[in-house]
């Protein structure tokens, strides 16, 4: 359910763009993102750092888009968010005893340190590459605004899904099955 709510501003952006234009879509996505932030606070009395980054970037860059009537700023938003995540993962690689990924997943998965480092680097590279790809689609001159909007929703979502699948396959090679307690106890 949380994933659906995190995805909602992008979906609202796409629908509003299809019905109106980039400026209405930007305003609608900003409103939904802020509403989701408020709802999260009322429901859980806390806001994830990730949510602050996403909402902050959409409010700042979306606000600049609306104020200056220039879609350049909102087109930068996916890159800013992806590069912020890449930077956070990079910093966590060198600061502290565990990377962000290990802090998130270590409760459920036990892996050797070299595997955690490789996974962390793969996320850094993925986020950096996704940001670069967004800039290419948005500003290379090979694609129009409508293509960028579709890429933002469908292309980035598909790339993220494929990356998750790749991560799952990689992790499956390194996860050892725990012994079945029923079998060990002779049941």
N, CA, C and O of each residue as an XYZ file, in Angstrom:
748
protein
N       0.828     -1.202      0.000
C       0.000      0.000      0.000
C       0.868      1.259      0.000
O       0.558      2.234     -0.685
N       1.968      1.231      0.781
C       2.852      2.388      0.846
C       3.434      2.689     -0.538
O       3.537      3.849     -0.938
N       3.814      1.629     -1.264
C       4.366      1.809     -2.600
C       3.370      2.523     -3.517
O       3.762      3.374     -4.315
N       2.091      2.179     -3.405
C       1.059      2.832     -4.204
C       1.003      4.326     -3.902
O       0.916      5.146     -4.816
N       1.053      4.673     -2.620
C       1.013      6.086     -2.250
C       2.277      6.820     -2.693
O       2.206      7.991     -3.067
N       3.431      6.152     -2.658
C       4.670      6.762     -3.123
C       4.627      6.992     -4.638
O       5.238      7.932     -5.147
N       3.916      6.146     -5.334
C       3.809      6.211     -6.788
C       2.739      7.213     -7.240
O       2.740      7.646     -8.392
N       1.835      7.577     -6.340
C       0.682      8.417     -6.671
C       1.031      9.760     -7.312
O       0.395     10.113     -8.304
N       2.005     10.534     -6.809
C       2.312     11.811     -7.476
C       2.732     11.650     -8.938
O       2.389     12.483     -9.777
N       3.470     10.585     -9.244
C       3.886     10.349    -10.632
C       2.674     10.016    -11.496
O       2.552     10.507    -12.618
N       1.788      9.189    -10.974
C       0.581      8.821    -11.708
C      -0.324     10.032    -11.927
O      -0.846     10.228    -13.024
N      -0.508     10.836    -10.896
C      -1.323     12.050    -11.013
C      -0.685     13.009    -12.017
O      -1.389     13.622    -12.820
N       0.633     13.141    -11.980
C       1.354     13.980    -12.940
C       1.037     13.533    -14.364
O       0.712     14.354    -15.221
N       1.132     12.229    -14.610
C       0.881     11.689    -15.946
C      -0.553     11.950    -16.404
O      -0.778     12.400    -17.527
N      -1.510     11.668    -15.540
C      -2.927     11.858    -15.899
C      -3.223     13.328    -16.166
O      -3.873     13.660    -17.157
N      -2.750     14.209    -15.292
C      -2.980     15.650    -15.483
C      -2.302     16.148    -16.752
O      -2.831     17.018    -17.443
N      -1.141     15.601    -17.056
C      -0.456     15.990    -18.295
C      -1.274     15.570    -19.513
O      -1.431     16.340    -20.460
N      -1.787     14.358    -19.482
C      -2.588     13.862    -20.604
C      -3.871     14.681    -20.785
O      -4.327     14.877    -21.911
N      -4.445     15.155    -19.690
C      -5.685     15.924    -19.756
C      -5.459     17.420    -20.006
O      -6.279     18.072    -20.652
N      -4.354     17.959    -19.496
C      -4.125     19.406    -19.585
C      -2.756     19.702    -20.175
O      -2.578     19.634    -21.391
N      -1.791     20.029    -19.331
C      -0.444     20.346    -19.807
C       0.562     20.133    -18.675
O       0.204     19.696    -17.581
N       1.812     20.446    -18.955
C       2.894     20.201    -18.002
C       2.736     21.029    -16.728
O       3.142     20.595    -15.650
N       2.149     22.221    -16.849
C       2.039     23.108    -15.685
C       0.924     22.646    -14.739
O       1.097     22.678    -13.521
N      -0.192     22.227    -15.277
C      -1.262     21.665    -14.455
C      -0.765     20.352    -13.829
O      -1.029     20.077    -12.658
N      -0.054     19.557    -14.611
C       0.488     18.289    -14.104
C       1.459     18.531    -12.952
O       1.445     17.810    -11.954
N       2.293     19.544    -13.100
C       3.254     19.876    -12.046
C       2.538     20.307    -10.773
O       2.874     19.844     -9.683
N       1.555     21.188    -10.906
C       0.792     21.650     -9.737
C       0.051     20.487     -9.068
O       0.010     20.393     -7.841
N      -0.522     19.618     -9.871
C      -1.260     18.476     -9.323
C      -0.320     17.528     -8.578
O      -0.649     17.058     -7.489
N       0.838     17.249     -9.156
C       1.801     16.366     -8.499
C       2.307     16.990     -7.204
O       2.496     16.291     -6.208
N       2.527     18.299     -7.216
C       2.964     18.984     -5.995
C       1.897     18.850     -4.904
O       2.214     18.548     -3.754
N       0.653     19.072     -5.266
C      -0.443     19.006     -4.291
C      -0.563     17.597     -3.707
O      -0.723     17.437     -2.497
N      -0.487     16.592     -4.554
C      -0.597     15.205     -4.081
C       0.598     14.840     -3.202
O       0.430     14.175     -2.180
N       1.788     15.262     -3.582
C       2.988     14.955     -2.789
C       2.912     15.591     -1.403
O       3.239     14.950     -0.404
N       2.483     16.844     -1.342
C       2.358     17.521     -0.049
C       1.234     16.884      0.771
O       1.384     16.687      1.977
N       0.121     16.564      0.132
C      -0.984     15.903      0.839
C      -0.537     14.562      1.404
O      -0.898     14.205      2.525
N       0.239     13.828      0.635
C       0.754     12.537      1.100
C       1.701     12.730      2.287
O       1.687     11.938      3.230
N       2.512     13.768      2.242
C       3.414     14.076      3.352
C       2.613     14.363      4.623
O       2.925     13.839      5.692
N       1.586     15.194      4.500
C       0.731     15.528      5.650
C       0.020     14.278      6.154
O      -0.034     14.039      7.361
N      -0.520     13.486      5.249
C      -1.213     12.253      5.634
C      -0.258     11.317      6.382
O      -0.635     10.723      7.392
N       0.974     11.186      5.886
C       1.962     10.342      6.557
C       2.235     10.837      7.967
O       2.351     10.041      8.899
N       2.338     12.147      8.122
C       2.594     12.709      9.448
C       1.416     12.447     10.400
O       1.609     12.061     11.553
N       0.212     12.661      9.903
C      -0.970     12.449     10.740
C      -1.129     10.968     11.118
O      -1.556     10.645     12.226
N      -0.791     10.106     10.212
C      -0.961      8.669     10.431
C       0.145      8.068     11.298
O      -0.136      7.280     12.201
N       1.410      8.437     11.027
C       2.540      7.788     11.681
C       3.326      8.709     12.613
O       4.195      8.244     13.351
N       3.031      9.999     12.586
C       3.737     11.014     13.384
C       5.236     11.047     13.107
O       6.043     11.363     13.981
N       5.586     10.712     11.865
C       6.971     10.824     11.418
C       6.973     10.817      9.888
O       6.038     10.342      9.243
N       8.049     11.356      9.337
C       8.218     11.400      7.879
C       9.566     10.762      7.555
O      10.578     11.111      8.161
N       9.585      9.831      6.605
C      10.839      9.215      6.168
C      11.720     10.260      5.485
O      11.222     11.186      4.844
N      13.028     10.097      5.630
C      13.978     11.002      4.955
C      13.783     10.952      3.445
O      13.858     11.973      2.761
N      13.536      9.761      2.942
C      13.290      9.577      1.515
C      12.119     10.438      1.047
O      12.179     11.071     -0.007
N      11.066     10.449      1.838
C       9.887     11.231      1.468
C      10.193     12.729      1.491
O       9.693     13.477      0.650
N      11.011     13.168      2.448
C      11.407     14.584      2.491
C      12.157     14.976      1.214
O      11.913     16.042      0.648
N      13.064     14.115      0.769
C      13.841     14.397     -0.438
C      12.921     14.513     -1.646
O      13.027     15.460     -2.426
N      12.028     13.557     -1.798
C      11.126     13.539     -2.958
C      10.187     14.744     -2.933
O      10.054     15.449     -3.934
N       9.546     14.979     -1.808
C       8.589     16.092     -1.718
C       9.318     17.427     -1.815
O       8.847     18.349     -2.481
N      10.457     17.529     -1.157
C      11.233     18.772     -1.246
C      11.637     19.094     -2.673
O      11.546     20.244     -3.103
N      12.082     18.088     -3.407
C      12.499     18.334     -4.795
C      11.315     18.700     -5.679
O      11.436     19.557     -6.555
N      10.177     18.061     -5.460
C       9.025     18.390     -6.312
C       8.479     19.775     -5.980
O       8.016     20.483     -6.874
N       8.525     20.167     -4.719
C       8.032     21.496     -4.348
C       8.980     22.580     -4.870
O       8.529     23.579     -5.430
N      10.279     22.388     -4.689
C      11.242     23.399     -5.138
C      11.284     23.482     -6.662
O      11.131     24.563     -7.232
N      11.492     22.342     -7.322
C      11.611     22.349     -8.783
C      10.259     22.574     -9.465
O      10.180     23.246    -10.493
N       9.201     22.008     -8.885
C       7.867     22.267     -9.422
C       7.475     23.726     -9.238
O       6.878     24.334    -10.127
N       7.817     24.288     -8.072
C       7.540     25.712     -7.831
C       8.264     26.601     -8.826
O       7.693     27.567     -9.333
N       9.530     26.276     -9.109
C      10.287     27.049    -10.105
C       9.666     26.899    -11.487
O       9.614     27.860    -12.254
N       9.198     25.702    -11.806
C       8.541     25.468    -13.094
C       7.311     26.358    -13.240
O       7.111     26.991    -14.277
N       6.496     26.402    -12.197
C       5.267     27.200    -12.254
C       5.558     28.696    -12.216
O       4.960     29.471    -12.963
N       6.470     29.091    -11.350
C       6.794     30.514    -11.207
C       7.411     31.089    -12.475
O       7.051     32.186    -12.901
N       8.336     30.353    -13.076
C       9.041     30.843    -14.264
C       8.421     30.358    -15.576
O       8.876     30.717    -16.662
N       7.378     29.540    -15.456
C       6.697     28.967    -16.621
C       7.717     28.321    -17.575
O       7.747     28.595    -18.775
N       8.554     27.446    -16.978
C       9.633     26.779    -17.705
C       9.713     25.328    -17.234
O      10.005     25.068    -16.066
N       9.454     24.390    -18.134
C       9.420     22.979    -17.759
C      10.800     22.378    -17.489
O      10.895     21.224    -17.070
N      11.856     23.133    -17.721
C      13.206     22.644    -17.469
C      13.365     22.157    -16.034
O      13.996     21.129    -15.788
N      12.800     22.888    -15.099
C      13.001     22.568    -13.686
C      12.352     21.242    -13.298
O      12.966     20.425    -12.612
N      11.118     21.028    -13.732
C      10.443     19.777    -13.379
C      11.105     18.586    -14.089
O      11.075     17.467    -13.578
N      11.687     18.822    -15.239
C      12.396     17.750    -15.940
C      13.665     17.339    -15.204
O      14.136     16.213    -15.362
N      14.217     18.237    -14.408
C      15.398     17.919    -13.614
C      15.056     17.095    -12.375
O      15.937     16.448    -11.809
N      13.802     17.105    -11.947
C      13.413     16.478    -10.681
C      13.807     15.004    -10.573
O      14.397     14.633     -9.558
N      13.521     14.140    -11.553
C      13.936     12.736    -11.413
C      15.457     12.588    -11.264
O      15.930     11.728    -10.520
N      16.205     13.414    -11.962
C      17.662     13.344    -11.857
C      18.126     13.790    -10.484
O      18.986     13.146     -9.884
N      17.577     14.870     -9.984
C      17.953     15.359     -8.655
C      17.676     14.290     -7.597
O      18.522     14.027     -6.742
N      16.512     13.685     -7.653
C      16.155     12.655     -6.672
C      17.074     11.441     -6.805
O      17.598     10.949     -5.806
N      17.272     10.961     -8.020
C      18.147      9.798     -8.222
C      19.578     10.087     -7.791
O      20.214      9.241     -7.163
N      20.089     11.260     -8.116
C      21.457     11.591     -7.721
C      21.570     11.811     -6.215
O      22.613     11.519     -5.630
N      20.522     12.316     -5.582
C      20.537     12.443     -4.119
C      20.623     11.061     -3.483
O      21.361     10.868     -2.517
N      19.873     10.098     -4.017
C      19.946      8.730     -3.497
C      21.330      8.136     -3.751
O      21.905      7.503     -2.866
N      21.865      8.338     -4.954
C      23.205      7.824     -5.266
C      24.231      8.404     -4.296
O      25.098      7.682     -3.804
N      24.137      9.691     -4.021
C      25.062     10.340     -3.097
C      24.909      9.792     -1.679
O      25.902      9.555     -0.992
N      23.669      9.590     -1.245
C      23.433      9.041      0.093
C      24.022      7.633      0.210
O      24.645      7.304      1.219
N      23.828      6.807     -0.815
C      24.385      5.450     -0.799
C      25.914      5.507     -0.835
O      26.582      4.711     -0.174
N      26.464      6.445     -1.605
C      27.916      6.596     -1.686
C      28.491      7.025     -0.337
O      29.479      6.452      0.124
N      27.897      8.006      0.287
C      28.365      8.466      1.595
C      28.277      7.331      2.617
O      29.193      7.135      3.416
N      27.169      6.584      2.584
C      27.008      5.491      3.548
C      28.045      4.391      3.334
O      28.336      3.616      4.245
N      28.590      4.330      2.141
C      29.614      3.336      1.845
C      30.907      3.640      2.603
O      31.640      2.730      2.992
N      31.175      4.928      2.807
C      32.423      5.344      3.441
C      32.256      5.833      4.884
O      33.236      5.923      5.623
N      31.031      6.146      5.284
C      30.782      6.663      6.622
C      29.918      5.659      7.387
O      28.881      5.219      6.891
N      30.339      5.313      8.558
C      29.581      4.354      9.363
C      30.033      2.936      9.079
O      30.824      2.688      8.169
N      29.523      2.019      9.863
C      29.939      0.632      9.721
C      29.070     -0.164      8.751
O      29.441     -1.269      8.354
N      27.915      0.387      8.364
C      27.022     -0.303      7.432
C      26.507      0.684      6.390
O      26.274      1.856      6.685
N      26.335      0.190      5.171
C      25.730      1.018      4.120
C      24.228      1.152      4.383
O      23.663      0.426      5.201
N      23.605      2.071      3.693
C      22.153      2.243      3.814
C      21.443      0.932      3.488
O      20.532      0.512      4.202
N      21.860      0.307      2.428
C      21.227     -0.946      2.002
C      21.332     -2.013      3.087
O      20.365     -2.724      3.361
N      22.503     -2.123      3.699
C      22.682     -3.122      4.749
C      21.826     -2.784      5.970
O      21.277     -3.682      6.608
N      21.709     -1.503      6.297
C      20.860     -1.103      7.426
C      19.397     -1.456      7.171
O      18.670     -1.850      8.084
N      18.981     -1.310      5.919
C      17.587     -1.588      5.570
C      17.308     -3.089      5.551
O      16.274     -3.540      6.043
N      18.231     -3.855      4.984
C      17.959     -5.257      4.697
C      18.578     -6.259      5.667
O      18.166     -7.419      5.675
N      19.545     -5.861      6.479
C      20.300     -6.819      7.302
C      19.432     -7.570      8.307
O      19.783     -8.676      8.717
N      18.326     -6.996      8.700
C      17.439     -7.684      9.641
C      16.837     -8.948      9.016
O      16.535     -9.916      9.715
N      16.669     -8.923      7.694
C      16.043    -10.047      7.000
C      17.011    -10.919      6.214
O      16.705    -12.068      5.897
N      18.191    -10.366      5.898
C      19.146    -11.087      5.058
C      20.533    -10.971      5.668
O      20.969     -9.882      6.043
N      21.218    -12.096      5.764
C      22.591    -12.116      6.271
C      23.525    -12.379      5.089
O      23.444    -13.418      4.434
N      24.405    -11.420      4.832
C      25.343    -11.548      3.718
C      26.740    -11.156      4.184
O      26.880    -10.375      5.125
N      27.769    -11.685      3.542
C      29.132    -11.253      3.865
C      29.351     -9.798      3.432
O      28.680     -9.301      2.528
N      30.289     -9.136      4.084
C      30.569     -7.724      3.798
C      30.860     -7.425      2.325
O      30.366     -6.422      1.811
N      31.641     -8.257      1.626
C      31.896     -7.941      0.204
C      30.615     -7.917     -0.646
O      30.507     -7.137     -1.592
N      29.668     -8.762     -0.305
C      28.401     -8.799     -1.053
C      27.614     -7.521     -0.771
O      27.053     -6.920     -1.687
N      27.573     -7.106      0.493
C      26.890     -5.849      0.823
C      27.522     -4.683      0.054
O      26.817     -3.807     -0.447
N      28.856     -4.681     -0.035
C      29.536     -3.587     -0.756
C      29.167     -3.606     -2.241
O      28.891     -2.561     -2.830
N      29.164     -4.792     -2.837
C      28.785     -4.889     -4.264
C      27.350     -4.432     -4.492
O      27.062     -3.713     -5.448
N      26.459     -4.852     -3.609
C      25.058     -4.423     -3.731
C      24.940     -2.913     -3.611
O      24.227     -2.276     -4.387
N      25.636     -2.345     -2.642
C      25.585     -0.896     -2.455
C      26.093     -0.173     -3.703
O      25.481      0.794     -4.157
N      27.218     -0.644     -4.257
C      27.743     -0.025     -5.478
C      26.778     -0.180     -6.655
O      26.667      0.719     -7.489
N      26.088     -1.304     -6.723
C      25.127     -1.469     -7.823
C      23.993     -0.451     -7.704
O      23.514      0.060     -8.716
N      23.557     -0.150     -6.464
C      22.517      0.859     -6.269
C      23.035      2.246     -6.606
O      22.324      3.043     -7.218
N      24.257      2.541     -6.214
C      24.854      3.838     -6.547
C      24.869      4.018     -8.062
O      24.440      5.049     -8.580
N      25.363      3.007     -8.762
C      25.440      3.085    -10.231
C      24.060      3.157    -10.867
O      23.861      3.884    -11.841
N      23.104      2.405    -10.321
C      21.744      2.458    -10.867
C      21.161      3.863    -10.725
O      20.649      4.420    -11.695
N      21.235      4.433     -9.534
C      20.670      5.769     -9.322
C      21.382      6.817    -10.179
O      20.741      7.695    -10.756
N      22.691      6.720    -10.257
C      23.427      7.674    -11.094
C      23.025      7.527    -12.561
O      22.756      8.517    -13.240
N      22.985      6.286    -13.042
C      22.604      6.028    -14.439
C      21.182      6.452    -14.744
O      20.914      6.982    -15.822
N      20.262      6.227    -13.812
C      18.871      6.644    -14.023
C      18.789      8.162    -14.146
O      18.013      8.681    -14.948
N      19.590      8.872    -13.351
C      19.610     10.333    -13.449
C      20.146     10.803    -14.786
O      19.602     11.728    -15.390
N      21.209     10.171    -15.246
C      21.789     10.518    -16.550
C      20.791     10.219    -17.663
O      20.603     11.038    -18.562
N      20.155      9.062    -17.611
C      19.178      8.683    -18.634
C      18.018      9.678    -18.680
O      17.554     10.038    -19.762
N      17.549     10.122    -17.516
C      16.493     11.118    -17.487
C      16.940     12.402    -18.196
O      16.183     12.974    -18.981
N      18.158     12.849    -17.923
C      18.665     14.061    -18.580
C      18.726     13.874    -20.092
O      18.405     14.791    -20.848
N      19.138     12.691    -20.531
C      19.212     12.416    -21.964
C      17.830     12.508    -22.609
O      17.664     13.175    -23.630
N      16.851     11.849    -22.024
C      15.504     11.863    -22.605
C      14.912     13.275    -22.533
O      14.242     13.713    -23.468
N      15.154     13.978    -21.440
C      14.561     15.298    -21.246
C      15.208     16.378    -22.105
O      14.520     17.280    -22.581
N      16.532     16.299    -22.312
C      17.233     17.451    -22.888
C      18.088     17.183    -24.123
O      18.713     18.111    -24.635
N      18.136     15.964    -24.610
C      19.016     15.662    -25.749
C      18.528     16.263    -27.061
O      19.312     16.434    -27.994
N      17.241     16.584    -27.138
C      16.680     17.079    -28.388
C      16.121     15.968    -29.258
O      15.522     16.236    -30.299
N      16.311     14.728    -28.841
C      15.799     13.595    -29.608
C      14.358     13.245    -29.250
O      13.694     12.508    -29.979
N      13.876     13.775    -28.129
C      12.549     13.406    -27.627
C      11.754     14.659    -27.291
O      12.310     15.656    -26.831
N      10.449     14.598    -27.525
C       9.607     15.729    -27.155
C       9.145     15.588    -25.700
O       9.429     14.594    -25.030
N       8.429     16.606    -25.237
C       7.964     16.644    -23.856
C       7.059     15.448    -23.524
O       7.182     14.855    -22.453
N       6.164     15.102    -24.432
C       5.238     13.987    -24.189
C       5.997     12.666    -24.018
O       5.620     11.834    -23.193
N       7.047     12.479    -24.784
C       7.856     11.268    -24.657
C       8.542     11.232    -23.299
O       8.604     10.187    -22.652
N       9.063     12.395    -22.869
C       9.697     12.449    -21.548
C       8.699     12.092    -20.449
O       9.037     11.350    -19.527
N       7.482     12.607    -20.534
C       6.467     12.305    -19.510
C       6.185     10.806    -19.477
O       6.099     10.215    -18.401
N       6.040     10.195    -20.640
C       5.804      8.746    -20.687
C       7.017      7.974    -20.166
O       6.871      6.984    -19.449
N       8.201      8.432    -20.528
C       9.420      7.792    -20.027
C       9.488      7.892    -18.506
O       9.861      6.932    -17.832
N       9.131      9.046    -17.974
C       9.175      9.273    -16.528
C       8.285      8.261    -15.800
O       8.678      7.727    -14.763
N       7.113      7.998    -16.325
C       6.200      7.059    -15.682
C       6.543      5.612    -16.041
O       6.813      4.797    -15.159
N       6.533      5.303    -17.319
C       6.661      3.914    -17.739
C       8.116      3.444    -17.836
O       8.451      2.354    -17.372
N       8.971      4.261    -18.435
C      10.367      3.863    -18.627
C      11.122      3.720    -17.324
O      11.776      2.703    -17.092
N      11.039      4.729    -16.471
C      11.754      4.677    -15.187
C      11.188      3.574    -14.295
O      11.941      2.905    -13.586
N       9.875      3.381    -14.324
C       9.262      2.316    -13.534
C       9.737      0.948    -14.027
O      10.065      0.077    -13.221
N       9.774      0.761    -15.335
C      10.233     -0.513    -15.896
C      11.708     -0.754    -15.578
O      12.091     -1.868    -15.219
N      12.528      0.274    -15.706
C      13.947      0.120    -15.387
C      14.156     -0.241    -13.922
O      14.985     -1.091    -13.599
N      13.410      0.399    -13.048
C      13.516      0.113    -11.617
C      13.067     -1.321    -11.332
O      13.711     -2.034    -10.563
N      11.982     -1.734    -11.943
C      11.484     -3.103    -11.767
C      12.522     -4.114    -12.249
O      12.790     -5.098    -11.559
N      13.104     -3.885    -13.415
C      14.125     -4.794    -13.947
C      15.359     -4.827    -13.039
O      15.962     -5.881    -12.837
N      15.719     -3.681    -12.505
C      16.850     -3.629    -11.576
C      16.552     -4.457    -10.324
O      17.406     -5.216     -9.865
N      15.340     -4.314     -9.769
C      14.939     -5.106     -8.598
C      15.000     -6.599     -8.903
O      15.471     -7.383     -8.079
N      14.529     -6.992    -10.074
C      14.565     -8.405    -10.470
C      16.020     -8.885    -10.534
O      16.347     -9.962    -10.037
N      16.881     -8.081    -11.146
C      18.304     -8.421    -11.206
C      18.910     -8.557     -9.814
O      19.696     -9.469     -9.561
N      18.546     -7.655     -8.918
C      19.032     -7.713     -7.534
C      18.547     -8.999     -6.854
O      19.300     -9.644     -6.124
N      17.296     -9.360     -7.097
C      16.744    -10.579     -6.496
C      17.508    -11.813     -6.968
O      17.810    -12.699     -6.169
N      17.821    -11.875     -8.259
C      18.588    -12.999     -8.776
C      19.990    -13.030     -8.159
O      20.492    -14.089     -7.783
N      20.600    -11.869     -8.065
C      21.933    -11.790     -7.466
C      21.891    -12.232     -6.006
O      22.733    -13.014     -5.564
N      20.912    -11.732     -5.263
C      20.782    -12.090     -3.849
C      20.492    -13.580     -3.673
O      20.989    -14.204     -2.736
N      19.698    -14.144     -4.561
C      19.324    -15.565     -4.418
C      20.544    -16.476     -4.487
O      20.522    -17.570     -3.922
N      21.591    -16.058     -5.156
C      22.818    -16.867     -5.236
C      23.585    -16.857     -3.914
O      24.394    -17.748     -3.655
N      23.329    -15.849     -3.082
C      24.108    -15.677     -1.865
C      23.344    -15.976     -0.582
O      23.910    -15.919      0.510
N      22.067    -16.291     -0.711
C      21.260    -16.572      0.474
C      21.231    -18.077      0.694
O      20.908    -18.850     -0.208
N      21.572    -18.468      1.897
C      21.550    -19.882      2.234
C      20.269    -20.186      2.979
O      19.861    -19.434      3.865
N      19.638    -21.283      2.620
C      18.397    -21.692      3.290
C      18.711    -22.090      4.725
O      19.710    -22.757      4.993
N      17.856    -21.676      5.630
C      18.012    -22.068      7.026
C      17.476    -23.481      7.186
O      16.509    -23.861      6.526
N      18.102    -24.260      8.063
C      17.615    -25.625      8.264
C      16.199    -25.620      8.818
O      15.819    -24.741      9.591
N      15.441    -26.600      8.415
C      14.072    -26.741      8.877
C      14.093    -27.319     10.278
O      14.573    -28.433     10.486
N      13.573    -26.566     11.245
C      13.600    -26.993     12.649
C      12.771    -28.262     12.871
O      13.112    -29.072     13.732
N      11.703    -28.444     12.117
C      10.877    -29.637     12.276
C      11.661    -30.892     11.902
O      11.548    -31.919     12.571
N      12.458    -30.812     10.830
C      13.256    -31.943     10.357
C      14.350    -32.272     11.381
O      14.615    -33.442     11.656
N      14.985    -31.229     11.945
C      16.070    -31.458     12.895
C      15.563    -32.092     14.193
O      16.305    -32.825     14.848
N      14.363    -31.832     14.558
C      13.846    -32.343     15.809
C      13.145    -33.690     15.622
O      12.534    -34.202     16.561
N      13.226    -34.259     14.440
C      12.689    -35.571     14.172
C      11.168    -35.605     14.049
O      10.554    -36.630     14.343
N      10.585    -34.569     13.645
C       9.111    -34.532     13.498
C       8.708    -34.886     12.118
O       7.516    -34.907     11.809
